[in-house]
Amino acid sequence: MEYLPIWVKLVGLDLKFWGNDCLIKIGGLIGKVIRRDEATEKRNFLGYARLMIEVKVNQRYPESISFLDEEGVEKKIRLEYDWLPITCNTCNGIGHATGQCRKNEAPKQGPKVTQVCRKKSNEPATQTVVTPSVGVIGDRRVLTPGQHVSHLRRQEAHPPVITPGGHSYLEAVTQSLKKSVTGNKEARWEWIQAKLVVMGSVGFWNIRGLNKVNNKMDIRRFLHMNKVDVFGLIETRVKSNNWLKVSNNICNNWAICTNHQSHKGGRIWMLWNPKAYQVDIQHVSSQTIHARLTDRVRQREFWITFVYGFNKAADRKNLWTSLKSYQQQITGAWLIGGDFNNVLLPNERIGSQITAAEIKPFQDCVHYCGVEDIKAVGSFFTWTNKQEASQRVYRRIDRVMINDEWINMFPESFANFLPEGLYDHCPCIL
């Protein structure tokens, strides 16, 4: 993330400079002025002018600025910031100081992989579907929560080794790898399998509807470009009688679980590459899909919960209850990701006030579950209402949280919140 909006107070600014054009020029000495707050616009409080200014994350934030008035006299005003970002000089990330950066830890030793080849297959793609009901749809299996998906080809007595990224190992991965191992063919393959395991990406996105052709194209492009193996689609707005057709247009060789049985709108979809992961759906509700995953190579087991919180605080009580109940059953690595529709900290919204009563239930849930925000880069505010400057609101309501076991299992993992583009939510990739 290079830019973010912050509130700046111009303390002691003479009232004659409070016009919109003057404030834009003065605030331009700091960054790009987005808007004035309501008190400044209506001049209800004259102690300072308050502006929302878009600044560079790594820029210098001065304590005062000077300018020349219409008579050439220098005017100096003091600046106060409602909030400033905490930045890291090591990784250029936001949200943690340099001394807390994980990149300062001693790197683990291991070979550097330069190339992984993808094995081509002429076999037609099939899809495995997981829903909270039992039955058969065409040649696709429909499983209940708690069952897992096995997607190996029937005619293969010894299926190819698959990485968590969904790539097949070829005998000639690179010439250098061949030369580095002596012995028979089986020994060489065991060495390659041990060294080239790379976990595929996990991601989620509140897409605000999947019925539009452009939205489906954007999702396909996103999955392909980021090599995603597990994905949470949020706010799909696809009816229960149409979700299978829509999902086939996105990734027809993947497995899928929806929460249509818990909510008529199918608010959350979980999609995954069955070649990379075995997935056991543990629980499905109107606000969560909770699953246990095992990667097929290293057999590492972990849990993922995709979340889409309701808009009203009273309706989100069931979400906090569900997450607490999941925590009691989990003994390993756990990741929670999605759109909570709730900020966690007072500095995570610009454009409207935040009350303690609004964030306390979320904070209590986080404390009970023993999770914390994963290291994140990219956009700090993950949602905007896309309104004009005076009505613009920014919120950080999409996030990824992990427990200590996740950090131990995946110490280098981090979340990247990409620009939202034409949408109002930022997509997230791990």
N, C-alpha and C positions, 0 to 999 in steps of 0.2 A: 504494500500500500504506500503510495507516494503522497497523497493529499487527504486531508480530513477537515471537517468544519469544527471550529471552536468559538465560544463566546468570549469577546474581549470588551472590557470596560475602558472607555476613554475618560479618565477621571479629571474633573476640573476643566473640561472643554467649554469655552465661551459659547453662550447660547446662539450667538450669531452664526456659528459654524454648524448648527444642527440641521441645516437643510440637507436634503437627500444627496444633491450633487457634491456638497462639501464633504459629507461623511464618506462618500465613495472614494473621493480623492485622498482623504486623510487615512482611511482604513486601508487604502491601496498600498500604503507604505509598509503594511504588515503582510497582506495577502489579497486575495480576491474577495471583495465584500459581497455577501449573499443577501443579507437583509438586516433591517433594524428590528429590535424587539418592540413590543406594543407600547411600553412605557416611554421609550425614546420617541417613537413616532407621534404619540399623543402628548408628549412632554408632561407626563404626569409626575415624573421624578427628575429633578434637574441636577442631581449630584454628579451624574456621569451619563454619557451616551453609551449604549450597549449594542454591539454589532456582532452578527455571525459572520466569521471570516474564514474562507478556505485557505489553509496554509499547507506548506510542505512539512511532512512529519519530522524530517531531520534538519529543519532550518533553525536559525537562532531566534529566540523569542525575547525581544528587547523589553526592558523595564520602562522605557519611555521613548517617545519619538518627538521630532522637531519639524516644524514647517514654517514657511514665511506667509504672513497674512497679506492682505491687499496693499498695505503700505510698505511692505518689505521688512516688517519687524518679525524677528524669530519668535515663534511660540513653541513652548515645550510642554507636553502633557504626559502624565503618568499613566501607565497601562496596568490593568489587572486582568488576570485570566481566570475564568471559572474553573477550567481544567486544562491540564497539559498532558500530552501523551508520554508514557514511559517508553523509551526506546533503547535498543541494544546496539552497541557499536560493533559487536562480533558478527551477528547474523542480519543486522538491519531490520529486525523484527520489531513488533510493537506489543506492549503488554508486560514486558519483563525487562529488568535492568541487565547491564552487561555481566555483572557478577553472578547472575542467576541463569545465564545462558547454558544450555546443555552442550553446545558446541565447544565450550571450554573444557569439557571432560576429555580425558585421554581417549583417543580413537582406538577402536577395536581393530586388531590385526586380521587381515583376510585378503584373499586374492581379489583383484579388480576384474570384473567381468566386462568385456568390451562388446560382445555381440551374442544375441540369442536368436536362433533361426526359428521360424514358424513352419510347422509341418502342414503341408496342404492336404486337404481331404476332399474327395468328390462325393462323400456321403451326404445325403440330404439332412438338413437341420431338423431337429425335433425340439419340442418344448415340454418342460415339466411344470405343472401348475399346482400351486398350493393355495387352498382356500379353506375357510373354516367349515366347509361342508364336504360330504363324501360322495364320490360318484366317478363317472368317466365321461370326458368330453373328447370325442374323436379318438385319436391315438395318444392323448395326453393324460397322464395320471393326475388325479386330484386327491390330495392327502389332507389329513386332519392335523391340527396343531399337535406337536409331539412326535410326528412321524418324520423320517428323513428321506431325502431324495437320492436315489442311485441312478446315475445317468451314463453308465459305461455301455459301450457297444456290446451287444449280445454275441456277435460273431468273433470277438477278440478274447481269446483265452488269456492273453497277457497284454492288457491295454498299455499304451505308451505312458511314460512318466509325464505328469502334468505339473507345471508350476502353478502357484497361487495366482499368477497373472494370466493363466489360461493358455500358455504356450507349450507346445510339445518339444521335448528335447530331441535333437537329431544326433546321429552318431558323430557326424563331423560338425560340432558346434563351432570350433575354430581350430586351425592347424596348430596353434600354440598349445591349446589344451591337450591335444593328442600327444604332442611330443613331451609334455610335462609329466605324463604318467606311464609307468612301465608295467609289464605284466599282461595278463590276458584281457580280453574284451570286457568281461564282466567286471573286473576290478576297475578298469578305466571308467565304465559307466557309473559305478558306485561313487567314485571320486567326483565325477561331474555332477551327479545328483546332489551330493552333499554341499558342493560349492556354489551352485547356480540358483539356489532357491531365493526368490525375491517376492515379497508379498505384493499382490495386486492392490490397486487403489480402492478405497471405500469413499463413497460420496453421497450427497443428498442435495435436493433442490426443491424449493417451493415454486412450482412452475405456473401456478394460478390457472390451471386448465390444460387438458391434453387433447381436447377435441379439435383444435386448430392444427392445420397441416404444418405451419411454420414451427409451432411448439414441438411437435413430434420430430421434425427435422433437427431442431436445436438439441433435443435430448440425444438423438442418435449420434450427432456430431460430438457432443460432449463426452459420451461414453467411449467413443472410438479414440478421440484425441487424448484423453486422460487415462486410457487403458484401465477402465473401471471394472471390477469384478463383483462388487456388492454396491447396490444403489438404492437409496430411498427416494421415492417420488411423493411429493407432498402436495395436497390440494389438487388432485387430478380432475375433479368435477366430471368424472365419467360414470354414467349410469351402470347399474349392475348387469343389464342385459347387453352391454356394449364393450365391457372392459377387455374381454378376450380378443376381440378384433383389434382394438386399439393397441393392446400390448404386443400383438403380432407385428404391428407396423414399427415397433420400436426395436425389439430384439427377440425374434421368434425362436431362438435356440437357447433361451434362458429360462430359468424357473422363476415363478412369481407367487407372491402371497399378497392378498389384499384384505382390507378390513370392511368389505361391503356388508358382511353379516352383522357387524357391530354398528355400522353407520351407513345409511343409504347412499351417501355421496362418495363412498370409497375414498376417504380422506387420505389414506396412506397406502402406498404400494411398496413392497420390498421385492427387488429383483436381484438375482445373482447368477453367476456363471457356474453351472453344476460341475464343470470339469475342474474347477478350482477349489470348490468348497462343498462339503456335506453340511446341510443346514437342517436343524431341528427347530421348528416353530414352537416356542414355549407358551406364548400367550398373545392373544389379539384382542384389542379393545378399540373404542372409538377414538382414542388419542395415542395409542402405541401399537407397535408390532415388536415383540420381544423374541429373540432367537439365539440359539447356541450354534456356533459355527466351528467346523474343524477343517483345517486346510489339508488337502489330500496327500501332500508330500511329507511334511514334517509331523503331521498329526497333532499340531498345536490347536488347542481348544480355547475359545473365548466367546464372549457374549456381546451382542449388539442390540441396542434398543433404538428404534426410530420413533420420533416424537412429533406430533402436531397438536399443540395445545389449543383449546377452545378460546374464543375471544373474551368471554366473560370470566372474571376471577372466580366466581362461585362454581362455574362449570369445570374449572381447572383443579378443583379439590380432588376429584377422582384421579387426575394425572399424578399428583403428588403421592396419593395413596398407592397407586400402581407401582411407581418407581421404588417406593419404600418396601413394598412386598417383594419386588424383584431382588432387591439388595439382600434380603434375608436368605435367598436361595442360591446366590452366586458365591463361588469360592475362588474364582480365577479372574482373568482380565476382563474388563467391562468397559464398553464405550456407549455413551448416550449421545445421539445427535439428531438435530432437526429444528423445527420452528416451534419454540416454546410459547410464542405470543406473550412473553413476559420478560422484562428486563431483570437483571440480577443485581445491578449496582446503580447508584444514583447518577453516574456519569454516562450511562448508556442510552440516553435519549436526549435529543435536542429538538426544541420546538414546543414542548409542553412539560408541565411539572410532573415530578415523580414523588409519590408519598411512601412513607415507610410501610404502611399497611399493604401497599401494592406489591412490594418486593419481599416482605418477610416470609410468606409461605414458601416461596421458591428457595430462599436462603436456608430455611429450616430443612427443606427436603435435601438440598445439596449437602448440608452438614450431616444429616442422618445417613445418607448414602455413602459418605466418605469419598466423594468425587470432586474434581476440580477441572477448570478449563484447561484443555490441551494447549500447548504452545501454538500460536496462530500468527499467520502473516496475511497480507492482503487487506481487504476493506475492514475497518473497525466496525462501522455501522453497516448492518447487513440488510436493512430495509429502509426504503424511503417512499413517501406517498406521491412523489413525482409532481407535486403542486408547484405553483409559482413561488418565488422567493419568500414573500411575506407569509405564505402558508406552508412552507416546506417543513417536514418533520423527518428526523432521522432516528432510527432505533436499532439497537443490537439485540435482536430477538432470536436469531439463528445462532446456534453455538454447538460445540463438541465438548463433552465432559468425559473424563476417564478416571479410573481408580489407580491405586499404587501398583497393582498387579499388571495393569496395561503398560505402565511406564517401564516396569521391569522386563516385560516381554518384548515391547516395541519401543526402546529408548530413543530412537531417532524419528519417531512419527510426529507429524505436525499437521495442522489444518491450514488450508489456503482458501480464503474467501475471495473468489474472483469477482470482477466488476459485474454489476447486475445488467448492464446494457439497457435493452428496451423493457426489461422486466423490473419488478419492484423488489425482488429478493435476490441476494447474491447466492450463486451456487457454491457449494463447498466440496473440496476434494482433499483427501488425506493421502 
